[in-house]
Every structure is written in C-alpha cells, then in structure tokens.
Amino acid sequence: MWRQSFGLLGKSNINEPGSFLLGKEFYVPLWSLPLCSAVVDVAIQDYVADVVSELIYHNKSLRSSEVTFVFPLDPHMAIYSFQACSEDAKFKAVLQDETQRLHKATGEEENFEYLQYEVEKSGEVFACFLGSLSPGKEMVVTLRYVQELSRKPDGAALFVLPSTMHPYETHYTCNCRTDKLHYSLLLTASLQSPRGVADVQANCALTPLIYTAQDHNTAQVSLNGTPPNHHLELLVYYREPTAVSVVVEKGDPAATAGSLFGDSLVLVTLAPSIPDAKPGQCQSGEFIFVLDSTSLEHAQDPLLFLLKSLPLGCYFNIYCYGATPVGIYPQSVEYTQDNLNEAMQLIPTTGSRLGDTDLLGTLRTIYNTPRPCGHARQLFIFMSGLPPDKEAIAAEVCRHRNSHRCFSFCFSTDCATLAKALARETKGEAIYASSDNAIVQVLKCLKQALKPVAEGVSLDWTLPSGLEVEVLGGTPQFIFQGQHIFLYAQIHGKEQDMKEASGLMTLQFNLDGQDVTHKIQFPLCPQGDGRTQEHGHHFLQDRSVRASRMAGHHLAARYLLEKLLPEVAGGSGDEAMQRAIEISLTSGIICPFTSYVGVRTSRRAPWYHGPLALLPPRQSFVPCKILLLHSSLTGTSCFPKSIWYPPSWYTAMQESRIAIKHLTNGIANLFQHGAHKEAPKQPPPSISSLKYVDSTEFVLCSPIFGPWMSEAIAECRELVALQNVDGSWTLSSGLASVLQVDEAEIKGKMPGEVTEPSFWATVLAVTWLHNRRYHELCDLLEAKAVTWLCSRDVSQLDKCLEASNTLLGSSVNPSVFRL
C-alpha cells in the first residue's frame, strides 16, 4: 500500500463537471487543493523528532470551496499543535475534557462521514473542517508533531517526511502521473546528540552539513534545490554509534515543578549488541503455549512443529484456557524427552475437560507462576474468538509487559484487535493463521523467539544529592537481539547548581552467562538545544514556539497515555482517567478522555472602522477530531491516488442518507423531550484500549500457500512426530514407513563404519526432508538434527550422506551437514 498524502481537501457547491443536484445546491466529489509551498523545520535529538511545518494551499478554482485538512497519523507520531489561517478567519485545534464537552462543534458528523468513502487505505487521521475558502485565496496551515524514529542496524536514525508535506504522488495529468512538482519545499533539519553528529545521508540533494557547536554535538542541514519526485528520507549518523545513549531534555520553567513538563527528562535508548548463538550452543528461554480449548484442532499441528523445534536447555509448558486455568505442569519444566512425551499425551485430556474460555484467568495463573531463573518468558497464544473480558486481558498483559513477550495467533479475525494489543504491549507479533499457513507462521515467530537475549536487565542512576530518577513504565527485564528500546525517565527534585552537575547511568545485563556493564555519564543541563534559530519564517521566529518544542516530554506524555488507557478500560477507577486527562490537556496530545474542538475566530475587514470594530472578534466551533478511516480498495488510476472519486449517484445517496438521519433524529428528540426542553446530556464516551485493526489488511499480511502446503504438512507430520528432543531419529519401522523403504533394507545399507543406528537414521531423515524442500516447515528441525550429528563422529557423515543419497535417490549437498 502507498502512503496517503491528503492535506487540504475541497468540496465545491457549484455546478461543475461530475457534480450532482441535491435540493437546490450542487455538490462535487472530494478533491485535493493544490499545495503551493511547504516550509518544514525538523529538530532531531538522537532518536526523536520534533516537526514544525507551514503548508500553504491555494484555491485555484473559480468558485468558493469548503475545505478540510486531513493528516494521516503514523503509529509512533503525536500531534500537539494545529493552527490554520485564511483571509477571513483563524482556526486553532483545542483539547477539552471529553466528560464535560464544554464546546461542541456543529455539523461534525456530516463534515467527516464522507471521508470514510473517499480513501483507499485504513488508519487514523487528524481532520479539521476549515470552512469556505474563496477563489484565488490561500489557506496557511501550521502543524506541529513529535515522533519516535526507527534505529537502523548501523545506529542511524531514520526520518521520513510525511507525504502531506511532500505530496509527490498526487500530481496527475489525464489520470497519469507527471514528473513536474507544482509546489516548493524548504526543509531544514537541526540535529543534536551528546555523542556528536557524524553525517547525514538522504535520497535527495542536501546542503553541506554545518556544525553549530565546536564539539560537533549540534548541526544543521537543508534540502538543496527542488524537492525529489519520490518520498524523502534522512539518515542521521552519530560519531559514537554505541548501543546505549542518554539525552537530557530540560523542563519548561513555566510548568509546575514536579510535573511531567516541569521536570527534566532523560531519553534513554537501549540497543545492546547481541551476537548470534553458536551452533550447538545450549539455548535458554521459557516457552509457554496457550491454547483455546474450544478449538484445539486448529492448534494441534502447529503445536507439534513448535514443540519439536524447541532447543535443548529451554523450559516449556502448555495451557488450554477454559473454565479452569490449568497447565500441563504446575510450572514450566525442562525440555527433555520424558517431559515432552508426557505433555503430548496430556494435551487432549486437558482440552476435553475444559468448558468456557477463560484467557484472563489463565494469564493470571501464568504471571503468578515463578519463571525459571535465567530464562526469558515468551507466550504463544492461540485464539479462535474474542473473549468477552478483552479489556481486562489487555490491562493484565500491560501490567506485566516488562517481564515477557507475546506472540498471538488468530484463527478468526474477531480477535485481531486483542491479538494486536497483546503483541504491541510486549513488543511481540500478531499473526492471522489459516489452515494452510499456520505452521509456517508460528515457526517464523519461533525463529524470532529463539534469537539470543540479554537477561536480567537493570538500570542504576547516580545523581547529585536531592535528585532521583523515575523510569516511566519501568525497565524491561529482557532485551532480545535486534530490539530497540526507548525509555523515558523523569528527574525529580532540585539541585543547586544544575549547569555544572552531571549524572551517571549504569546498564547491566547477562549475556550467555557473562555479566555486561555499560556506564554513560551525561550533563544534567545540556548546552544548546540544537534547534533551528532564525529562518525568516514567522512560525519559526516566535520564541515561545521554539521554547515549547520539547519532543521528549511530548513523547513521554504519549507513552504515559497509552499505558493509562488499559488501566481505565480494565476498570481500575477514576484516578487513572483523571491523570490521563491532566496529561493530555497539558501536553496537547489527545487521548480517549479528551477531544478536539476547532475554534474559529472571524477576522474583521481591515477597512472597517465603525463602532463594532471595538468589539472582540466572533468565535465559533468547527469539527476537529481524530478519525479512523476504513479502506475502500477501489482505486483505478494507473498510479496510486490519494483520493478516490466516487460516482455521483453514490455521493448523492450518502448526502441524502445523512440529511434524513439528522431530520429523523431531530423529530424524535422533539417528541421525546419537548420543543422547549434542554437537549439530553451526552452519555460518557465508550473507552477501549484496543486499537482498530483492518481485518482485510490483517489477513492479507499473512502468506497464502494453497493446497500443496497441506499436502506437505501431511507428508512430513509423521516424520516430525518421530524426532527426539535432541534432534535425532531412532531407526524404527515408523521411520521406514515414512521413508517408504523396507526396514531391513535400511539396516542393510547402513555403512559399516557406523556404530550408532540413530546416526544413520538421522542422516536419512535429514536427507529425505531436504530432498522434499520443506525448508519453511522443517529448517529448525534440520538444524537440530545437524547439530546433533556434528556432536557425534563427523567422519562418518560423508559416507552416510553418500549412502543415503543412493538409497533415497536424492542428491543432497554435503553443505547441508556443514561439511
């Protein structure tokens, strides 16, 4: 899918091509007002970005247009300020307590409902209705947001400019894309890191990097020349690409001392270098498989392949959640042949004696069970339907997010929202599993779960007397290979001389039995903020704007709001909700307990000097909110379009439906409450911590294999069941049956140098699997088997492979056996 550009969208009320008649007015489908220029100032501080943008749109039509600004939101992005200005009025998005709703915009539903049928991609967008724009006039939009940046494997911070500010995909001639961009783009990036800025790379031309401090801790770079005809991204490299970084962001002197914005904040990045495990190395980990007792048939084959693919040295347990949250074992046991055999026999018994599902009770049982020392806990949860207590489940997982990781597998789209929530909270993954791809999907997640891990993670802080640090949300107990952990820590207290003071953060963890320590010293009052000074644009010359650009504080507020939501939705009381409302109103970042309202302030004509000119400008309230759009998937352009043009009859029907709905609602309220009675008070908002998941997109993200995969599973299922936990196979009639070779012939073809029949049997099994090319199903099983073979007499492998190729009529390469 392409990135949506959106921006300023117009809807005219005159008779133009493609319009239709509704009552006495004409309407045309939605269209994009052209962007004339964009001025973007980006402040990148390690791995967070603060973006201030000024977008100028021009109505080149001959008639007035009603316009709406629409901005797609990425998952790690948060808007904290929005303003717009035209010749006639000023607009500002203001947050209010949703439980009070002091101000209510008029016409909110009809102004936004049509957007649901205009887009080709689902997701959250910020939308604000800006009224009518006269022909030939301009609308200036000022948008400010913060964003966590992804960290590349080489330590670079990646920033991608939103396509709203660079809508290169929306230029078409005769429904096809043109090469010329009809707008200007001025982009300036201010960079800061205590480790020093080393270089900036981009997929477009940049000006030379200019350092604004002698220690190279701050720098500036700008777009050079015309904007590119493709998406724009920056890669910022630091002089010391260490695995751990600490940045201090000063608090706002105007904020209340002790509050989130009043205190200084520490931005911590944890991405320790974790090497790959060596072949044959004993691996740790606790793997808990949680099955839906109402549909065990879906999980039987995936569970078989999972259990057989586990490494020696780990611990495991199996739960079938139902009326009684019991496990196969009271607590996880070591992965041995006897324990696995017993577990495989107990699974059907456990499933048959359970009734209604109780995932919440099962999770609480797991969390209350001690974890084997030195083994990271990872849950594989299989779901066939959405439990009724989904909010409580999400809240429970959120409370324990630092102590485990969840991989969720859905056999129906009903539970996709919950599966995504569990995975998101614990930095795991959610997968749609169908009958033909379930095994491949769960094994893909197991490979991720088997990556080496830093265990026993702890952070210690050494600060001057009177200061202490609180890590918001706590510190994770594990860091898995390839993970990039963001932490926000608030500094409480007051120190006399903050300008000269410094702190020390000590990160400790255990890696493959060895203790690892990182010590980072940092100033408590960093010099300079690395932000752009004067650029000659009015929105950057306002020093109050620059002072408020506290990216770390805004992202910390967003993080706290996300963590408070499951608590409130889970029924923990009003205290968490009141704290969330306070954080939201202070930071300008919306949450489910607050709502936007657009404040429109009319401008008086500059030539009017009559008595009414002394009165304050008239204010009104316009629709402004975060919308969840659903995909229409009906684009027909030869290039992806940002906006879909619906047929006239469909738009007319939609407009009529909205009008009739409002008319009937008004009549019903009139009869129910009386013509002169006050309107009934709105009920409190429905709160959910589960974000919407597009079921179609969720399903399409999973690969589809077709009937051949089912045949492959059926063909190798019996061989997989015969493998031992150490990776070997026993020479038996069962193995001979799978290989379709007489057992006596197998024994007779065994090379004379081989003294261990299981060695010969294992070579035959690996050769058979590899010859069938069941790599996606059995590569972990093969790796276990080869590791076991290499731990025996490697000199026998050459002759055994030659004999097995002859017996099975295959041509497997010796490299498969690491020869």
C-alpha angles and dihedrals in degrees: 000000000000126000114262116237102188110153118152114005123194135204117189127207099209136091105271131147109294094022126125137205120254113172106312097332134078123224131191129201121268118285137175121256107226118256109233100185141350126202112192127184115190123190110195117191110183100298103348128080133202113199128195115183135181114199122188119200126188127205101221092173122107092235138054118269134202105231135200126190113222123185122180114227123221117214094254096043131098129185115217103171138026130175135163132188135194133167090268105039151001123234129200130178110228128186121226136180105273091210090061104033094192091176127036125190119228122237094012099148099048092045093058108024093080090061089071089068098043105063135080097206134053126228145093121309135179109232130184126178109224102184127228124348116200121229114276092014130120135231118206115204122193115194128179125188142156129222141184110236124221117245116228120219090257091055098258121142113232120214120182119192110232112248090235086073093041107029097179091149096061100067111104137162116194088353092304131102122264126208098227120087114214099205139063126241125199111186124179123178123198112199130199136175133148086224091061130252111266106176146335124220128187142173089243139046116291134186116250114283110262118201115216096190132049093234090055090237091128129041144159135220134173141196110269116217128333120356116263122257091240139051116304123228136170128207113201117199124197128214093239108036091192123167092242129047135177126197125180119212116195120236125244110268089210093057125089113276111250094025123114093259095036095059128065116258131217117214109205125192118194118189106139119188107254116184124219118268115260118244110269093017114143108248128213130211142112113242117193119186115203114195131191104240092208093065110025091148090074093055102041099090096038090049092050093053091044095051093046091049096054116113127242113262097040131108127232145181137177128219127188102198114219141113090327115039097219132150132214086252129024087243136358117296133203117275102254134144094252094048092047093049091050092048093051090055094047099050098081091044092052093048095048096055096051126089130179116021119259108178092159093057091046092052091049089051090051094048091049091052115091116250119232108260113260095013121112112226118234126175127209106198121191116198131184099175142011112271115228093236094056095138092053090048092053091048092050093051090046091055090055098036094119094056103053148009128238130214109190125199121193123201089185133031091237091085097041094105093053093043091052092048094052092048093046094051094051099035091248130122138263120213136185106227121199126182093265100043105031096099094047091048097049092046090051089056091045090056088054091047092050093060114116116272138205106232133198094028114189137169123210124188130205112194137160117277113285096031131097136172129230116194105216109233093004132262122294115245093219138035115198124210111279095017121134112203123198117199130182119205125187119215111220126196135029133275123199099228107029093162093070099029124107137186137213126220119195119197116195131180141149120248119186091335094312124111113233125196131191120187119194122184117200138176115249092214108038117204114241128359100235092233128138114271119199116352099165094251119118095228091057097042091066103099092198088061092053092046091054094053097107103150096175094050093048092048090047088053090051090049092051092048091053091051095046094052097072090048092055094041089049091058102255094147141257098299094077091045093051091049090050091051091050093050092046096050092045096048099037090233114131124235132176090270095056132052138200124245123184113230111208117197115192119223121224119231109266092226094056115097102160127127093277090062089080092061119093116261115271116258129204136170124246132187114277124158150125109272131196108219124198124215120256094190092202104119115143104174121119084239127036112277126212092211130038118219106218121207115269095246091055094050091046091052091049094050091047092049092053092048093049091047092055092045094052092045090052093050091047092051090048093057094040101047104020130250096274102033122109116262114262117265114260115251117245115275119269107248124208129168091201113096119219116267121199101232093203093052091043091055094043091054088068119079120249116217106174132214095321090069091055089051091049091051092049091049098052101030093092093048091050091051090055095055117107123230092253090058099257132118126221118231101247145139089261091059091046090052092053092047089046090228126122111259091229091053091051091053092045093052094050109119113252093235091063112097097173115065092200088060090058091043092052093050089051092049094049091046091051093048094046093046089055089052094228090153097142091052103039112022092108090048090049091049091053091049095048091048089053092048092050089053088060129055103320091189089073093058098081095055093039092053092048091050094045092050089052094047096046097035092239137129105215113171119241089235088075087070092044091254 
